[in-house]
Amino acid sequence: MDFEERLGKAIKRGENRRKEAADEAAREAMSEQDCQRMHADLRNQVVKRIEECLQAVADRFPGFRYETIIDEQGWGARISRDDLMLEANRTRNNYFTRLQMVIRPYSSYHVLDLAAKATIRNRKLYTRSHYKPLAEVDIDSFVELVDVWAIEFAEGFSSNF
């Protein structure tokens, strides 16, 4: 085999490697798009439940403001209220109460991440996070957590109100 033949075969092998690398990148991009689509579908289901639960809690206790969250923190909802207590000695006390639940934005970790923060009368009740890889997500477990966390907040608030 002379130099020209070997040179031609080497160039051909290099072209094949480049083509294989481009094909692999395209397959990875497709799977990345699939993960983003799956995250969006799961997120929408959980956010719907978050909105239902927080709206129900806000409806049970007068004075709560309900807000939908769509920002860099994620998608979800928040309820909050401010209370002003005037004491007999003319002391004013401001109390802040809130419950916030969001699904954090899609990341390269390929997880569905539910985060919650609850404060009752200026005291933190809980800060929690629950996540699962997208391939292992059981949507019912996320919906159940939303329910449990909202009920725990309502119980805590009603015992302090």
VODO-232600 format. One record per atom (N, C-alpha, C): residue number from 1; residue in one letter; z negated, y, x. Coordinates in nm, 3 decimals, padded with zeros to 5 digits. Atoms other than C-alpha are relative to their C-alpha. Layout:
BEGIN
<NUM, 'A', <Z, Y, X>>
...
This chain:
BEGIN
<1, 'M', <00.000, -00.117, 00.086>>
<1, 'M', <00.000, 00.000, 00.000>>
<1, 'M', <00.000, 00.123, 00.091>>
<2, 'D', <-00.007, -00.119, -00.085>>
<2, 'D', <00.101, 00.330, 00.152>>
<2, 'D', <-00.082, 00.115, -00.060>>
<3, 'F', <00.083, -00.115, 00.036>>
<3, 'F', <-00.070, 00.666, 00.130>>
<3, 'F', <00.039, 00.059, -00.135>>
<4, 'E', <-00.047, -00.060, 00.126>>
<4, 'E', <00.143, 00.798, -00.159>>
<4, 'E', <-00.045, -00.081, -00.121>>
<5, 'E', <00.044, 00.085, 00.111>>
<5, 'E', <00.058, 00.502, -00.382>>
<5, 'E', <-00.151, 00.015, -00.023>>
<6, 'R', <00.145, -00.014, 00.012>>
<6, 'R', <-00.314, 00.527, -00.307>>
<6, 'R', <-00.037, 00.137, -00.054>>
<7, 'L', <00.025, -00.136, 00.049>>
<7, 'L', <-00.306, 00.902, -00.365>>
<7, 'L', <00.028, 00.008, -00.150>>
<8, 'G', <-00.035, 00.000, 00.142>>
<8, 'G', <-00.136, 00.853, -00.702>>
<8, 'G', <-00.104, -00.071, -00.084>>
<9, 'K', <00.103, 00.074, 00.072>>
<9, 'K', <-00.392, 00.591, -00.811>>
<9, 'K', <-00.133, 00.077, -00.004>>
<10, 'A', <00.124, -00.079, -00.003>>
<10, 'A', <-00.684, 00.814, -00.703>>
<10, 'A', <00.006, 00.114, -00.100>>
<11, 'I', <-00.018, -00.111, 00.096>>
<11, 'I', <-00.546, 01.104, -00.905>>
<11, 'I', <-00.010, -00.054, -00.142>>
<12, 'K', <00.004, 00.062, 00.132>>
<12, 'K', <-00.500, 00.875, -01.204>>
<12, 'K', <-00.145, -00.035, -00.039>>
<13, 'R', <00.140, 00.032, 00.027>>
<13, 'R', <-00.862, 00.751, -01.176>>
<13, 'R', <-00.081, 00.126, -00.030>>
<14, 'G', <00.069, -00.127, 00.025>>
<14, 'G', <-00.988, 01.110, -01.157>>
<14, 'G', <00.031, 00.055, -00.137>>
<15, 'E', <-00.039, -00.047, 00.133>>
<15, 'E', <-00.793, 01.205, -01.468>>
<15, 'E', <-00.067, -00.084, -00.109>>
<16, 'N', <00.066, 00.088, 00.098>>
<16, 'N', <-00.932, 00.902, -01.653>>
<16, 'N', <-00.149, 00.033, -00.011>>
<17, 'R', <00.142, -00.037, 00.005>>
<17, 'R', <-01.291, 00.997, -01.556>>
<17, 'R', <-00.021, 00.130, -00.077>>
<18, 'R', <00.011, -00.128, 00.071>>
<18, 'R', <-01.235, 01.353, -01.678>>
<18, 'R', <00.019, -00.021, -00.150>>
<19, 'K', <-00.026, 00.026, 00.141>>
<19, 'K', <-01.093, 01.224, -02.006>>
<19, 'K', <-00.118, -00.073, -00.064>>
<20, 'E', <00.116, 00.072, 00.051>>
<20, 'E', <-01.386, 00.981, -02.052>>
<20, 'E', <-00.120, 00.094, -00.017>>
<21, 'A', <00.111, -00.095, 00.010>>
<21, 'A', <-01.638, 01.260, -01.983>>
<21, 'A', <00.020, 00.094, -00.119>>
<22, 'A', <-00.029, -00.088, 00.114>>
<22, 'A', <-01.467, 01.485, -02.239>>
<22, 'A', <-00.022, -00.075, -00.131>>
<23, 'D', <00.021, 00.081, 00.121>>
<23, 'D', <-01.469, 01.203, -02.496>>
<23, 'D', <-00.149, -00.020, -00.026>>
<24, 'E', <00.145, 00.018, 00.014>>
<24, 'E', <-01.841, 01.138, -02.431>>
<24, 'E', <-00.066, 00.128, -00.050>>
<25, 'A', <00.055, -00.129, 00.045>>
<25, 'A', <-01.921, 01.510, -02.473>>
<25, 'A', <00.033, 00.023, -00.147>>
<26, 'A', <-00.038, -00.016, 00.141>>
<26, 'A', <-01.731, 01.512, -02.803>>
<26, 'A', <-00.085, -00.090, -00.089>>
<27, 'R', <00.086, 00.090, 00.078>>
<27, 'R', <-01.929, 01.208, -02.926>>
<27, 'R', <-00.141, 00.055, -00.010>>
<28, 'E', <00.134, -00.059, 00.002>>
<28, 'E', <-02.258, 01.376, -02.828>>
<28, 'E', <-00.005, 00.121, -00.092>>
<29, 'A', <-00.003, -00.117, 00.087>>
<29, 'A', <-02.154, 01.697, -03.004>>
<29, 'A', <00.002, -00.042, -00.147>>
<30, 'M', <-00.002, 00.048, 00.137>>
<30, 'M', <-02.080, 01.501, -03.319>>
<30, 'M', <-00.139, -00.048, -00.041>>
<31, 'S', <00.132, 00.048, 00.036>>
<31, 'S', <-02.418, 01.333, -03.309>>
<31, 'S', <-00.098, 00.117, -00.011>>
<32, 'E', <00.083, -00.120, 00.010>>
<32, 'E', <-02.582, 01.673, -03.250>>
<32, 'E', <00.022, 00.069, -00.135>>
<33, 'Q', <-00.030, -00.059, 00.131>>
<33, 'Q', <-02.405, 01.809, -03.558>>
<33, 'Q', <-00.060, -00.085, -00.112>>
<34, 'D', <00.060, 00.088, 00.100>>
<34, 'D', <-02.519, 01.505, -03.755>>
<34, 'D', <-00.151, 00.023, -00.008>>
<35, 'C', <00.144, -00.026, -00.002>>
<35, 'C', <-02.879, 01.569, -03.646>>
<35, 'C', <-00.033, 00.134, -00.067>>
<36, 'Q', <00.022, -00.131, 00.063>>
<36, 'Q', <-02.855, 01.935, -03.749>>
<36, 'Q', <00.017, -00.010, -00.151>>
<37, 'R', <-00.023, 00.016, 00.143>>
<37, 'R', <-02.715, 01.836, -04.086>>
<37, 'R', <-00.115, -00.078, -00.065>>
<38, 'M', <00.112, 00.078, 00.053>>
<38, 'M', <-02.988, 01.575, -04.137>>
<38, 'M', <-00.126, 00.086, -00.008>>
<39, 'H', <00.117, -00.088, 00.000>>
<39, 'H', <-03.256, 01.829, -04.041>>
<39, 'H', <00.007, 00.097, -00.117>>
<40, 'A', <-00.016, -00.096, 00.109>>
<40, 'A', <-03.117, 02.080, -04.290>>
<40, 'A', <-00.025, -00.067, -00.136>>
<41, 'D', <00.020, 00.070, 00.127>>
<41, 'D', <-03.112, 01.822, -04.572>>
<41, 'D', <-00.148, -00.031, -00.023>>
<42, 'L', <00.143, 00.032, 00.012>>
<42, 'L', <-03.468, 01.705, -04.504>>
<42, 'L', <-00.083, 00.127, -00.019>>
<43, 'R', <00.071, -00.129, 00.012>>
<43, 'R', <-03.589, 02.063, -04.459>>
<43, 'R', <00.006, 00.053, -00.142>>
<44, 'N', <-00.015, -00.053, 00.135>>
<44, 'N', <-03.451, 02.166, -04.796>>
<44, 'N', <-00.086, -00.075, -00.101>>
<45, 'Q', <00.083, 00.078, 00.091>>
<45, 'Q', <-03.631, 01.881, -04.972>>
<45, 'Q', <-00.148, 00.036, 00.014>>
<46, 'V', <00.143, -00.031, -00.022>>
<46, 'V', <-03.968, 01.961, -04.812>>
<46, 'V', <-00.030, 00.144, -00.041>>
<47, 'V', <00.023, -00.141, 00.035>>
<47, 'V', <-03.932, 02.338, -04.858>>
<47, 'V', <-00.008, 00.016, -00.151>>
<48, 'K', <00.007, -00.006, 00.146>>
<48, 'K', <-03.867, 02.286, -05.228>>
<48, 'K', <-00.140, -00.038, -00.047>>
<49, 'R', <00.135, 00.043, 00.038>>
<49, 'R', <-04.199, 02.100, -05.254>>
<49, 'R', <-00.106, 00.102, 00.043>>
<50, 'I', <00.092, -00.105, -00.047>>
<50, 'I', <-04.380, 02.365, -05.045>>
<50, 'I', <-00.003, 00.114, -00.100>>
<51, 'E', <-00.008, -00.112, 00.094>>
<51, 'E', <-04.257, 02.636, -05.281>>
<51, 'E', <-00.067, -00.034, -00.133>>
<52, 'E', <00.063, 00.041, 00.127>>
<52, 'E', <-04.363, 02.440, -05.590>>
<52, 'E', <-00.152, -00.001, 00.011>>
<53, 'C', <00.146, 00.013, -00.015>>
<53, 'C', <-04.713, 02.366, -05.458>>
<53, 'C', <-00.067, 00.135, 00.020>>
<54, 'L', <00.064, -00.129, -00.026>>
<54, 'L', <-04.789, 02.714, -05.326>>
<54, 'L', <00.010, 00.091, -00.121>>
<55, 'Q', <-00.012, -00.079, 00.123>>
<55, 'Q', <-04.658, 02.876, -05.643>>
<55, 'Q', <-00.103, -00.046, -00.103>>
<56, 'A', <00.099, 00.053, 00.094>>
<56, 'A', <-04.883, 02.647, -05.849>>
<56, 'A', <-00.141, 00.045, 00.038>>
<57, 'V', <00.132, -00.048, -00.045>>
<57, 'V', <-05.188, 02.739, -05.638>>
<57, 'V', <-00.015, 00.148, -00.032>>
<58, 'A', <00.005, -00.144, 00.027>>
<58, 'A', <-05.105, 03.110, -05.667>>
<58, 'A', <-00.015, 00.028, -00.149>>
<59, 'D', <00.010, -00.019, 00.145>>
<59, 'D', <-05.069, 03.076, -06.044>>
<59, 'D', <-00.141, -00.031, -00.052>>
<60, 'R', <00.134, 00.038, 00.043>>
<60, 'R', <-05.416, 02.917, -06.072>>
<60, 'R', <-00.107, 00.103, 00.034>>
<61, 'F', <00.098, -00.099, -00.045>>
<61, 'F', <-05.598, 03.197, -05.887>>
<61, 'F', <00.063, 00.138, -00.006>>
<62, 'P', <-00.059, -00.134, 00.010>>
<62, 'P', <-05.528, 03.560, -05.984>>
<62, 'P', <-00.015, 00.077, 00.133>>
<63, 'G', <00.007, -00.087, -00.117>>
<63, 'G', <-05.454, 03.808, -05.708>>
<63, 'G', <00.081, -00.047, 00.119>>
<64, 'F', <-00.079, 00.048, -00.113>>
<64, 'F', <-05.241, 03.593, -05.479>>
<64, 'F', <00.142, 00.055, -00.007>>
<65, 'R', <-00.140, -00.040, -00.015>>
<65, 'R', <-04.907, 03.724, -05.356>>
<65, 'R', <00.075, -00.120, 00.057>>
<66, 'Y', <-00.083, 00.112, -00.045>>
<66, 'Y', <-04.636, 03.462, -05.313>>
<66, 'Y', <00.119, 00.057, 00.077>>
<67, 'E', <-00.116, -00.044, -00.080>>
<67, 'E', <-04.370, 03.503, -05.042>>
<67, 'E', <00.075, -00.123, 00.049>>
<68, 'T', <-00.085, 00.101, -00.062>>
<68, 'T', <-04.080, 03.287, -04.937>>
<68, 'T', <00.020, 00.039, 00.146>>
<69, 'I', <-00.017, -00.026, -00.143>>
<69, 'I', <-04.047, 03.254, -04.560>>
<69, 'I', <00.133, -00.058, 00.046>>
<70, 'I', <-00.123, 00.042, -00.067>>
<70, 'I', <-03.712, 03.240, -04.387>>
<70, 'I', <00.012, 00.090, 00.123>>
<71, 'D', <-00.006, -00.080, -00.122>>
<71, 'D', <-03.745, 03.363, -04.030>>
<71, 'D', <-00.007, -00.090, 00.123>>
<72, 'E', <00.003, 00.079, -00.124>>
<72, 'E', <-03.786, 03.251, -03.667>>
<72, 'E', <-00.112, -00.103, 00.001>>
<73, 'Q', <00.107, 00.100, 00.011>>
<73, 'Q', <-04.105, 03.064, -03.765>>
<73, 'Q', <00.050, -00.125, -00.071>>
<74, 'G', <-00.054, 00.113, 00.075>>
<74, 'G', <-03.908, 02.843, -04.001>>
<74, 'G', <00.026, 00.037, -00.144>>
<75, 'W', <-00.026, -00.016, 00.142>>
<75, 'W', <-03.854, 02.794, -04.374>>
<75, 'W', <-00.120, -00.054, -00.076>>
<76, 'G', <00.114, 00.045, 00.079>>
<76, 'G', <-04.130, 02.769, -04.629>>
<76, 'G', <-00.049, 00.109, -00.092>>
<77, 'A', <00.060, -00.099, 00.091>>
<77, 'A', <-04.373, 02.985, -04.826>>
<77, 'A', <-00.140, 00.035, 00.048>>
<78, 'R', <00.133, -00.049, -00.033>>
<78, 'R', <-04.695, 03.181, -04.800>>
<78, 'R', <-00.060, 00.062, -00.124>>
<79, 'I', <00.075, -00.072, 00.102>>
<79, 'I', <-04.959, 03.290, -05.047>>
<79, 'I', <-00.116, 00.069, 00.071>>
<80, 'S', <00.110, -00.074, -00.064>>
<80, 'S', <-05.216, 03.554, -04.958>>
<80, 'S', <-00.061, 00.098, -00.099>>
<81, 'R', <00.068, -00.101, 00.080>>
<81, 'R', <-05.467, 03.793, -05.106>>
<81, 'R', <-00.103, 00.069, 00.088>>
<82, 'D', <00.104, -00.078, -00.065>>
<82, 'D', <-05.702, 04.065, -04.987>>
<82, 'D', <-00.106, 00.031, -00.104>>
<83, 'D', <00.111, -00.030, 00.089>>
<83, 'D', <-06.044, 04.107, -05.143>>
<83, 'D', <-00.088, 00.106, 00.064>>
<84, 'L', <00.092, -00.105, -00.044>>
<84, 'L', <-06.267, 04.412, -05.115>>
<84, 'L', <-00.131, -00.018, -00.074>>
<85, 'M', <00.132, 00.018, 00.060>>
<85, 'M', <-06.637, 04.360, -05.174>>
<85, 'M', <-00.085, 00.122, 00.033>>
<86, 'L', <00.090, -00.114, -00.019>>
<86, 'L', <-06.864, 04.661, -05.226>>
<86, 'L', <-00.142, -00.048, -00.026>>
<87, 'E', <00.139, 00.046, 00.010>>
<87, 'E', <-07.229, 04.588, -05.164>>
<87, 'E', <-00.088, 00.115, -00.050>>
<88, 'A', <00.092, -00.100, 00.055>>
<88, 'A', <-07.530, 04.772, -05.308>>
<88, 'A', <-00.032, 00.110, 00.101>>
<89, 'N', <00.030, -00.103, -00.101>>
<89, 'N', <-07.591, 04.954, -04.979>>
<89, 'N', <00.126, 00.074, 00.046>>
<90, 'R', <-00.128, -00.069, -00.023>>
<90, 'R', <-07.234, 05.096, -04.993>>
<90, 'R', <00.078, -00.054, 00.120>>
<91, 'T', <-00.076, 00.065, -00.106>>
<91, 'T', <-07.106, 04.854, -04.735>>
<91, 'T', <00.126, -00.062, -00.061>>
<92, 'R', <-00.128, 00.058, 00.044>>
<92, 'R', <-06.742, 04.754, -04.770>>
<92, 'R', <00.034, -00.118, 00.089>>
<93, 'N', <-00.046, 00.117, -00.074>>
<93, 'N', <-06.625, 04.411, -04.668>>
<93, 'N', <00.139, -00.039, -00.051>>
<94, 'N', <-00.135, 00.044, 00.034>>
<94, 'N', <-06.258, 04.316, -04.660>>
<94, 'N', <00.013, -00.148, 00.036>>
<95, 'Y', <-00.019, 00.142, -00.023>>
<95, 'Y', <-06.172, 03.949, -04.694>>
<95, 'Y', <00.148, -00.034, -00.019>>
<96, 'F', <-00.140, 00.040, 00.001>>
<96, 'F', <-05.833, 03.799, -04.620>>
<96, 'F', <00.008, -00.151, -00.022>>
<97, 'T', <-00.020, 00.141, 00.029>>
<97, 'T', <-05.717, 03.464, -04.762>>
<97, 'T', <00.150, -00.027, 00.000>>
<98, 'R', <-00.142, 00.034, 00.001>>
<98, 'R', <-05.385, 03.292, -04.699>>
<98, 'R', <00.021, -00.148, 00.023>>
<99, 'L', <-00.050, 00.135, -00.027>>
<99, 'L', <-05.202, 02.961, -04.699>>
<99, 'L', <00.148, 00.013, 00.029>>
<100, 'Q', <-00.140, -00.007, -00.040>>
<100, 'Q', <-04.873, 02.924, -04.518>>
<100, 'Q', <00.045, -00.138, 00.045>>
<101, 'M', <-00.061, 00.127, -00.044>>
<101, 'M', <-04.652, 02.616, -04.480>>
<101, 'M', <00.146, 00.025, 00.028>>
<102, 'V', <-00.141, -00.015, -00.038>>
<102, 'V', <-04.320, 02.605, -04.299>>
<102, 'V', <00.051, -00.128, 00.066>>
<103, 'I', <-00.071, 00.098, -00.080>>
<103, 'I', <-04.068, 02.361, -04.164>>
<103, 'I', <00.062, 00.078, 00.114>>
<104, 'R', <-00.049, -00.074, -00.117>>
<104, 'R', <-03.995, 02.477, -03.813>>
<104, 'R', <00.149, -00.025, 00.021>>
<105, 'P', <-00.146, 00.012, -00.019>>
<105, 'P', <-03.633, 02.536, -03.707>>
<105, 'P', <00.039, -00.123, 00.082>>
<106, 'Y', <-00.056, 00.112, -00.075>>
<106, 'Y', <-03.414, 02.263, -03.563>>
<106, 'Y', <-00.012, 00.028, 00.150>>
<107, 'S', <00.009, -00.014, -00.145>>
<107, 'S', <-03.467, 02.202, -03.193>>
<107, 'S', <00.067, -00.118, 00.068>>
<108, 'S', <-00.063, 00.107, -00.077>>
<108, 'S', <-03.328, 01.984, -02.918>>
<108, 'S', <-00.084, -00.128, 00.000>>
<109, 'Y', <00.085, 00.118, 00.007>>
<109, 'Y', <-03.620, 01.744, -02.977>>
<109, 'Y', <00.035, -00.091, -00.117>>
<110, 'H', <-00.045, 00.079, 00.114>>
<110, 'H', <-03.457, 01.621, -03.300>>
<110, 'H', <-00.116, -00.052, -00.084>>
<111, 'V', <00.115, 00.036, 00.084>>
<111, 'V', <-03.777, 01.625, -03.508>>
<111, 'V', <-00.003, 00.089, -00.123>>
<112, 'L', <00.032, -00.081, 00.117>>
<112, 'L', <-03.877, 01.745, -03.853>>
<112, 'L', <-00.147, 00.036, 00.016>>
<113, 'D', <00.133, -00.049, -00.036>>
<113, 'D', <-04.187, 01.959, -03.797>>
<113, 'D', <-00.055, 00.088, -00.112>>
<114, 'L', <00.069, -00.074, 00.106>>
<114, 'L', <-04.418, 02.074, -04.079>>
<114, 'L', <-00.124, 00.064, 00.059>>
<115, 'A', <00.117, -00.071, -00.052>>
<115, 'A', <-04.674, 02.340, -03.987>>
<115, 'A', <-00.069, 00.072, -00.115>>
<116, 'A', <00.078, -00.066, 00.106>>
<116, 'A', <-04.955, 02.481, -04.203>>
<116, 'A', <-00.117, 00.074, 00.063>>
<117, 'K', <00.117, -00.079, -00.039>>
<117, 'K', <-05.219, 02.751, -04.161>>
<117, 'K', <-00.072, 00.042, -00.127>>
<118, 'A', <00.079, -00.040, 00.117>>
<118, 'A', <-05.502, 02.819, -04.404>>
<118, 'A', <-00.121, 00.078, 00.047>>
<119, 'T', <00.116, -00.085, -00.026>>
<119, 'T', <-05.762, 03.096, -04.396>>
<119, 'T', <-00.061, 00.036, -00.134>>
<120, 'I', <00.071, -00.036, 00.123>>
<120, 'I', <-06.027, 03.156, -04.663>>
<120, 'I', <-00.110, 00.098, 00.037>>
<121, 'R', <00.100, -00.106, -00.022>>
<121, 'R', <-06.227, 03.480, -04.661>>
<121, 'R', <-00.028, 00.020, 00.149>>
<122, 'N', <00.002, -00.031, -00.144>>
<122, 'N', <-06.150, 03.553, -04.294>>
<122, 'N', <-00.041, -00.119, 00.088>>
<123, 'R', <00.037, 00.118, -00.079>>
<123, 'R', <-06.242, 03.199, -04.181>>
<123, 'R', <00.114, -00.100, -00.005>>
<124, 'K', <-00.108, 00.097, -00.008>>
<124, 'K', <-05.982, 02.955, -04.060>>
<124, 'K', <-00.046, -00.132, -00.060>>
<125, 'L', <00.028, 00.131, 00.060>>
<125, 'L', <-05.982, 02.644, -04.276>>
<125, 'L', <00.068, -00.109, 00.082>>
<126, 'Y', <-00.073, 00.095, -00.085>>
<126, 'Y', <-05.713, 02.460, -04.079>>
<126, 'Y', <00.128, 00.061, 00.054>>
<127, 'T', <-00.132, -00.023, -00.058>>
<127, 'T', <-05.409, 02.487, -03.857>>
<127, 'T', <00.051, -00.138, 00.035>>
<128, 'R', <-00.049, 00.137, -00.016>>
<128, 'R', <-05.202, 02.171, -03.871>>
<128, 'R', <00.149, -00.005, 00.023>>
<129, 'S', <-00.141, 00.025, -00.021>>
<129, 'S', <-04.872, 02.032, -03.766>>
<129, 'S', <00.024, -00.151, -00.012>>
<130, 'H', <-00.038, 00.140, 00.013>>
<130, 'H', <-04.701, 01.705, -03.853>>
<130, 'H', <00.150, -00.009, 00.027>>
<131, 'Y', <-00.142, 00.013, -00.031>>
<131, 'Y', <-04.371, 01.594, -03.704>>
<131, 'Y', <00.037, -00.146, 00.021>>
<132, 'K', <-00.057, 00.133, -00.022>>
<132, 'K', <-04.151, 01.288, -03.686>>
<132, 'K', <00.143, 00.017, 00.050>>
<133, 'P', <-00.143, -00.002, -00.037>>
<133, 'P', <-03.819, 01.215, -03.515>>
<133, 'P', <00.086, -00.013, -00.125>>
<134, 'L', <-00.085, -00.003, 00.120>>
<134, 'L', <-03.536, 01.273, -03.760>>
<134, 'L', <00.036, -00.141, -00.048>>
<135, 'A', <-00.039, 00.136, 00.038>>
<135, 'A', <-03.437, 00.906, -03.754>>
<135, 'A', <-00.114, -00.077, -00.067>>
<136, 'E', <00.115, 00.072, 00.054>>
<136, 'E', <-03.791, 00.802, -03.856>>
<136, 'E', <-00.067, 00.071, -00.118>>
<137, 'V', <00.064, -00.080, 00.104>>
<137, 'V', <-03.864, 01.061, -04.125>>
<137, 'V', <-00.005, -00.075, -00.132>>
<138, 'D', <00.021, 00.048, 00.136>>
<138, 'D', <-04.010, 00.933, -04.450>>
<138, 'D', <-00.033, 00.124, -00.082>>
<139, 'I', <00.014, -00.127, 00.073>>
<139, 'I', <-03.963, 01.228, -04.685>>
<139, 'I', <-00.122, -00.002, -00.092>>
<140, 'D', <00.116, 00.009, 00.089>>
<140, 'D', <-04.235, 01.101, -04.919>>
<140, 'D', <-00.130, 00.032, 00.073>>
<141, 'S', <00.123, -00.030, -00.076>>
<141, 'S', <-04.498, 01.126, -04.643>>
<141, 'S', <-00.013, 00.150, 00.023>>
<142, 'F', <00.005, -00.145, -00.017>>
<142, 'F', <-04.405, 01.491, -04.581>>
<142, 'F', <-00.038, 00.069, -00.130>>
<143, 'V', <00.032, -00.057, 00.131>>
<143, 'V', <-04.417, 01.571, -04.952>>
<143, 'V', <-00.147, -00.024, -00.033>>
<144, 'E', <00.140, 00.031, 00.024>>
<144, 'E', <-04.754, 01.397, -04.977>>
<144, 'E', <-00.092, 00.091, 00.082>>
<145, 'L', <00.081, -00.090, -00.083>>
<145, 'L', <-04.890, 01.604, -04.687>>
<145, 'L', <-00.004, 00.141, -00.057>>
<146, 'V', <-00.003, -00.133, 00.062>>
<146, 'V', <-04.777, 01.925, -04.855>>
<146, 'V', <-00.098, 00.004, -00.117>>
<147, 'D', <00.091, 00.008, 00.115>>
<147, 'D', <-04.963, 01.819, -05.170>>
<147, 'D', <-00.146, -00.001, 00.046>>
<148, 'V', <00.138, 00.015, -00.046>>
<148, 'V', <-05.279, 01.717, -04.983>>
<148, 'V', <-00.051, 00.130, 00.061>>
<149, 'W', <00.044, -00.124, -00.065>>
<149, 'W', <-05.293, 02.035, -04.773>>
<149, 'W', <-00.017, 00.113, -00.102>>
<150, 'A', <00.013, -00.104, 00.103>>
<150, 'A', <-05.236, 02.260, -05.077>>
<150, 'A', <-00.124, -00.024, -00.086>>
<151, 'I', <00.119, 00.033, 00.080>>
<151, 'I', <-05.505, 02.079, -05.277>>
<151, 'I', <-00.128, 00.028, 00.080>>
<152, 'E', <00.117, -00.028, -00.085>>
<152, 'E', <-05.749, 02.102, -04.985>>
<152, 'E', <-00.028, 00.151, 00.006>>
<153, 'F', <00.017, -00.146, 00.000>>
<153, 'F', <-05.688, 02.478, -04.969>>
<153, 'F', <-00.058, 00.047, -00.133>>
<154, 'A', <00.048, -00.042, 00.133>>
<154, 'A', <-05.739, 02.519, -05.346>>
<154, 'A', <-00.146, -00.037, -00.018>>
<155, 'E', <00.139, 00.041, 00.011>>
<155, 'E', <-06.064, 02.324, -05.331>>
<155, 'E', <-00.090, 00.090, 00.085>>
<156, 'G', <00.078, -00.088, -00.087>>
<156, 'G', <-06.189, 02.530, -05.037>>
<156, 'G', <-00.012, 00.140, -00.056>>
<157, 'F', <00.004, -00.135, 00.055>>
<157, 'F', <-06.094, 02.857, -05.202>>
<157, 'F', <-00.090, 00.008, -00.122>>
<158, 'S', <00.082, -00.006, 00.122>>
<158, 'S', <-06.253, 02.771, -05.535>>
<158, 'S', <-00.148, -00.016, 00.029>>
<159, 'S', <00.142, 00.012, -00.034>>
<159, 'S', <-06.578, 02.677, -05.363>>
<159, 'S', <-00.054, 00.126, 00.066>>
<160, 'N', <00.043, -00.125, -00.066>>
<160, 'N', <-06.587, 03.014, -05.181>>
<160, 'N', <00.027, 00.124, -00.082>>
<161, 'F', <-00.043, -00.117, 00.080>>
<161, 'F', <-06.457, 03.241, -05.458>>
<161, 'F', <-00.112, 00.049, -00.086>>
